[in-house]
Amino acid sequence: MSNLLLPTLRQPRALSWGWPVKQTPSYSTVIQTPTSRRGEVRISLTPVPVWDFEIDLTYIYGDLNQTNTAIQQFLDFYQRMHGAADDWLFYDPYDNNNAANPSLLGYGDSVTTQFQIGRSLAGAGFEPLQNVIPSVVKIAGVTIPAGPQPSGNQWFCGIENWLAYSQDFSQSDFWSLTQFTDAHASIVAPDGTVSADALTNTGGGAGTNVIIQNFPVPLFSPGDKVTFSVWLKVPSATLGPISIYIINGSTNPQSSITVTTSWQRFSVSTVVLQGSPVTFVQIGTGGMAFPAGQVLHIWGAQLERWASASSYVATTNNAPVFPRGLLTFAIPPASPTAITVGGDYYYRCHFLDDELNDLEQFLWQLWECKSLKFRSLIL
């Protein structure tokens, strides 16, 4: 399962998306017909449709010998997916649930805190959406802020989190603390709960204070965009510069940060390189010695396949966690208030064919693929 996006289709001199665009809802039905042909039984196997897409890529510029041309990007993406083998994300700019057109998810009952994001159709139709970046969430017409917030209602709906025990750094089977002691769940976290940890320096010296989570099996595939994020603060003064890292054995991208007395979410992003898989993430000193007895407050570590940090996804020993469009409130919406959501959503798709039979170069550095076919998935 990949979170790579189908390359942009309307960028000048890149991939040109022609018309018509075919988007067909598809169901699967079992039909049992008796010998008498009376009393036929039909059973639907798909409560919601999958979508069959067919698009016309009329002009794809470049050739295979030029670096980073449109045709190279297109074929590189197709090869990364191994034809029809892997799945990926498709953003349709003409069919999306933007903030100006929110969809009704349902109604609060004063008990339920989790709601599946989807789009409402005319009447009672409701289609779940599993890959969503919400931008506006409202209860009874009142905008609810994205979490974390120090108090009041708030919502969470992230992409994924591959780190185990994202709020419990005392779990030594997952987190390695070098010259720290951990007072778990002793500090008020950014979401107003007492769930943040206080790490106290027991040593000193440059490079000696590090927080690491290793991965026994290297994560992710070449080309994946990956972001590591975490909330940090200190009880007094400032601490820095220190660094947060994504360790891949070669470039080891890092972000140099200064921690203050206010909670801040720090992040670092990278693209996974061929031969350089992600092996661990680290919060370290970056050559700066922690003062003796220095305390660092920490909460909400997250590693995800996305270009930037998305909404926070809490984990314990159940990582990786994929919310799949599940919206979680801190406080149950009251009964019978309406809940609406607007934002961007992505179809999870796979190519229908292992061959690009319609791809041809009709002029020098001009290609076309008259019928690129793919289908959405529901996980």
Secondary structure in CASP SS format (residue, H / E / C, confidence):
PFRMAT SS
TARGET T0000
AUTHOR 0000-0000-0000
METHOD secondary structure of the structure
MODEL  1
M C 1.00
S C 1.00
N C 1.00
L C 1.00
L E 1.00
L C 1.00
P C 1.00
T C 1.00
L C 1.00
R C 1.00
Q C 1.00
P C 1.00
R C 1.00
A C 1.00
L E 1.00
S E 1.00
W E 1.00
G E 1.00
W E 1.00
P E 1.00
V E 1.00
K E 1.00
Q E 1.00
T E 1.00
P E 1.00
S E 1.00
Y C 1.00
S C 1.00
T E 1.00
V E 1.00
I E 1.00
Q E 1.00
T C 1.00
P C 1.00
T C 1.00
S C 1.00
R C 1.00
R C 1.00
G C 1.00
E C 1.00
V E 1.00
R E 1.00
I E 1.00
S E 1.00
L C 1.00
T C 1.00
P C 1.00
V C 1.00
P C 1.00
V E 1.00
W E 1.00
D E 1.00
F E 1.00
E E 1.00
I E 1.00
D E 1.00
L E 1.00
T E 1.00
Y E 1.00
I E 1.00
Y E 1.00
G C 1.00
D C 1.00
L C 1.00
N C 1.00
Q C 1.00
T C 1.00
N C 1.00
T C 1.00
A H 1.00
I H 1.00
Q H 1.00
Q H 1.00
F H 1.00
L H 1.00
D H 1.00
F H 1.00
Y H 1.00
Q H 1.00
R H 1.00
M C 1.00
H C 1.00
G C 1.00
A C 1.00
A C 1.00
D C 1.00
D C 1.00
W E 1.00
L E 1.00
F E 1.00
Y C 1.00
D C 1.00
P C 1.00
Y C 1.00
D C 1.00
N C 1.00
N C 1.00
N C 1.00
A C 1.00
A C 1.00
N C 1.00
P C 1.00
S E 1.00
L E 1.00
L E 1.00
G E 1.00
Y E 1.00
G C 1.00
D C 1.00
S C 1.00
V C 1.00
T C 1.00
T C 1.00
Q E 1.00
F E 1.00
Q E 1.00
I C 1.00
G E 1.00
R E 1.00
S E 1.00
L C 1.00
A C 1.00
G C 1.00
A C 1.00
G C 1.00
F E 1.00
E E 1.00
P E 1.00
L C 1.00
Q C 1.00
N C 1.00
V E 1.00
I E 1.00
P E 1.00
S E 1.00
V E 1.00
V E 1.00
K E 1.00
I E 1.00
A C 1.00
G C 1.00
V E 1.00
T E 1.00
I C 1.00
P C 1.00
A E 1.00
G C 1.00
P C 1.00
Q C 1.00
P C 1.00
S C 1.00
G C 1.00
N C 1.00
Q C 1.00
W E 1.00
F E 1.00
C C 1.00
G C 1.00
I C 1.00
E C 1.00
N E 1.00
W C 1.00
L C 1.00
A C 1.00
Y C 1.00
S C 1.00
Q C 1.00
D C 1.00
F C 1.00
S C 1.00
Q C 1.00
S C 1.00
D C 1.00
F C 1.00
W E 1.00
S E 1.00
L E 1.00
T E 1.00
Q C 1.00
F E 1.00
T E 1.00
D E 1.00
A E 1.00
H E 1.00
A E 1.00
S E 1.00
I E 1.00
V E 1.00
A C 1.00
P C 1.00
D C 1.00
G C 1.00
T C 1.00
V E 1.00
S E 1.00
A E 1.00
D E 1.00
A E 1.00
L E 1.00
T E 1.00
N E 1.00
T C 1.00
G C 1.00
G C 1.00
G C 1.00
A C 1.00
G C 1.00
T C 1.00
N C 1.00
V E 1.00
I E 1.00
I E 1.00
Q E 1.00
N E 1.00
F E 1.00
P E 1.00
V E 1.00
P E 1.00
L E 1.00
F C 1.00
S C 1.00
P C 1.00
G C 1.00
D C 1.00
K E 1.00
V E 1.00
T E 1.00
F E 1.00
S E 1.00
V E 1.00
W E 1.00
L E 1.00
K E 1.00
V C 1.00
P C 1.00
S C 1.00
A C 1.00
T C 1.00
L E 1.00
G E 1.00
P E 1.00
I E 1.00
S E 1.00
I E 1.00
Y E 1.00
I E 1.00
I E 1.00
N C 1.00
G C 1.00
S C 1.00
T C 1.00
N C 1.00
P C 1.00
Q E 1.00
S E 1.00
S E 1.00
I E 1.00
T E 1.00
V E 1.00
T C 1.00
T C 1.00
S C 1.00
W C 1.00
Q E 1.00
R E 1.00
F E 1.00
S E 1.00
V E 1.00
S E 1.00
T E 1.00
V E 1.00
V C 1.00
L E 1.00
Q C 1.00
G C 1.00
S E 1.00
P C 1.00
V E 1.00
T E 1.00
F E 1.00
V E 1.00
Q E 1.00
I E 1.00
G E 1.00
T C 1.00
G C 1.00
G C 1.00
M C 1.00
A C 1.00
F C 1.00
P C 1.00
A C 1.00
G C 1.00
Q C 1.00
V E 1.00
L E 1.00
H E 1.00
I E 1.00
W E 1.00
G E 1.00
A E 1.00
Q E 1.00
L E 1.00
E E 1.00
R C 1.00
W C 1.00
A C 1.00
S C 1.00
A C 1.00
S C 1.00
S C 1.00
Y C 1.00
V C 1.00
A C 1.00
T C 1.00
T C 1.00
N C 1.00
N C 1.00
A C 1.00
P C 1.00
V E 1.00
F C 1.00
P C 1.00
R C 1.00
G C 1.00
L E 1.00
L E 1.00
T E 1.00
F E 1.00
A C 1.00
I C 1.00
P C 1.00
P C 1.00
A C 1.00
S C 1.00
P C 1.00
T C 1.00
A E 1.00
I E 1.00
T E 1.00
V E 1.00
G E 1.00
G E 1.00
D E 1.00
Y E 1.00
Y C 1.00
Y E 1.00
R E 1.00
C E 1.00
H E 1.00
F E 1.00
L C 1.00
D C 1.00
D C 1.00
E C 1.00
L C 1.00
N C 1.00
D C 1.00
L E 1.00
E E 1.00
Q E 1.00
F E 1.00
L E 1.00
W C 1.00
Q C 1.00
L E 1.00
W E 1.00
E E 1.00
C E 1.00
K E 1.00
S E 1.00
L E 1.00
K E 1.00
F E 1.00
R E 1.00
S E 1.00
L C 1.00
I C 1.00
L C 1.00
END
